[in-house]
Amino acid sequence: MHIGQTKTRVVIVEDNEIVRDGFSFLVSSHPDFVVINSYTHAEDAIKNLNDDQPTIMLMDINLPGMSGLKAISEIKRLRATIQILVISIHEESEVVFEALCAGAVGYLTKASNYERIATALEEIVQGGSPMSSQIARMVVSSFTKNQRSPLSARETEILSALSAGKSYSRIAEELFLSKFTIRTHIRNIYAKLEVNSKADAIALAKSEKMI
């Protein structure tokens, strides 16, 4: 940053106080950035956009009240120039793509270390779209999948989890769904692929590059 240039304004939206304070400390420790405000609720961040005038917002997905996904869309509607970096525990493809489609410029997992988050902020200022390595691989792999697949994004996610050997209970827990809902999705998968077993569904989906 050139001498005399103002610092990039950052707002943090994160409901976990310890994590929020950690992000604030990290950003404040960087010579090129300044934390203008931090919030537990997205509604408060949106209400104060005019006063805060952020260039970058660090946004969680799971928030009390308005979700991070909805907040991203609303913030981009109000101020399209704000760059939103999601930092979330979620790594499911559906959540990641919803966030990016809503207008997030990048997506990191909370497993990212502080150095990676600092680098991500620098990348955003330089016009980049920072992503955790596993998220980037997910995005790239989505382009190689059969775009004519009859399966929905959620069905593809569930079938991919089955192919990885995960149980119905584990999949339900990871996707915050009931086992009944998982079974319903699997029945729909079988019907769409015209198969009668998990093994046949996985074999067909892999051969047709659906997963």
Secondary structure as GFF3:
##gff-version 3
##sequence-region A 1 211
A	DSSP	beta_strand	8	13	.	.	.	ID=ss1
A	DSSP	alpha_helix	17	29	.	.	.	ID=ss2
A	DSSP	beta_strand	33	39	.	.	.	ID=ss3
A	DSSP	alpha_helix	42	47	.	.	.	ID=ss4
A	DSSP	alpha_helix	49	52	.	.	.	ID=ss5
A	DSSP	beta_strand	56	59	.	.	.	ID=ss6
A	DSSP	alpha_helix	68	78	.	.	.	ID=ss7
A	DSSP	beta_strand	83	88	.	.	.	ID=ss8
A	DSSP	alpha_helix	93	102	.	.	.	ID=ss9
A	DSSP	beta_strand	106	109	.	.	.	ID=ss10
A	DSSP	alpha_helix	114	125	.	.	.	ID=ss11
A	DSSP	alpha_helix	133	144	.	.	.	ID=ss12
A	DSSP	alpha_helix	153	163	.	.	.	ID=ss13
A	DSSP	alpha_helix	168	175	.	.	.	ID=ss14
A	DSSP	alpha_helix	179	193	.	.	.	ID=ss15
A	DSSP	alpha_helix	198	207	.	.	.	ID=ss16
###
